[in-house]
Amino acid sequence: MYDVIVVGGGPAGASAAIFTAKAGKKTLVLDNEQSMTKAAWVENHYGAPAVEGPELLKTGREQAENFGAEFVNTQVNRVEKVDNQRVNVETEDGEYEAAHVILTIGGNTKLAETSGIKTTEGTEPRIKSIIDVDDKGKTSVEGVWAAGTAAGVSVHTIITSGDGAKTAINVLTEMNGERYVDHDVLKSK
């Protein structure tokens, strides 16, 4: 069983995985490699020079893997709360379980809808529906969270990645029972 499963390996998903894996949580990212960032040219991502979307995705994945996150390329078909401590994630290749699941599924909320997770009307152009979340990223199903475009934030990579980080911090805070802070300090030279 995993501590956290992230569904989607785009900027929001990889960012969430960076934080949870760096915090020592057993993290799995299930990615169908359909991120809209694959077709992007990104010139407005803070701290990064202009970059092709596929390169940005590769860098995010490598960062998460360096902290111990595992990635599996697969299609997720259903997410279901099993009991008070487990969420089951059914994929085309098998099933996985975690204490918490973070959905970072971009502009397609079909997975949420088929899993009985409440959605609402989208606010971004061309995003018809989003997952209904509270200010922490919690969905209508306990243990299931959402971040990024799927949770109603702007499609811009800098914003979705920040929302993935914010949601991961909230998951870690709930898991640890106290506010989680990840703030590294420069080492003396």
Secondary structure as GFF3:
##gff-version 3
##sequence-region A 1 189
A	DSSP	beta_strand	2	7	.	.	.	ID=ss1
A	DSSP	alpha_helix	11	22	.	.	.	ID=ss2
A	DSSP	beta_strand	27	31	.	.	.	ID=ss3
A	DSSP	three_ten_helix	36	39	.	.	.	ID=ss4
A	DSSP	beta_strand	41	42	.	.	.	ID=ss5
A	DSSP	beta_strand	51	52	.	.	.	ID=ss6
A	DSSP	alpha_helix	53	66	.	.	.	ID=ss7
A	DSSP	beta_strand	70	73	.	.	.	ID=ss8
A	DSSP	beta_strand	76	83	.	.	.	ID=ss9
A	DSSP	beta_strand	86	91	.	.	.	ID=ss10
A	DSSP	beta_strand	94	103	.	.	.	ID=ss11
A	DSSP	alpha_helix	110	114	.	.	.	ID=ss12
A	DSSP	beta_strand	119	121	.	.	.	ID=ss13
A	DSSP	beta_strand	129	131	.	.	.	ID=ss14
A	DSSP	beta_strand	144	146	.	.	.	ID=ss15
A	DSSP	three_ten_helix	148	151	.	.	.	ID=ss16
A	DSSP	alpha_helix	157	176	.	.	.	ID=ss17
###
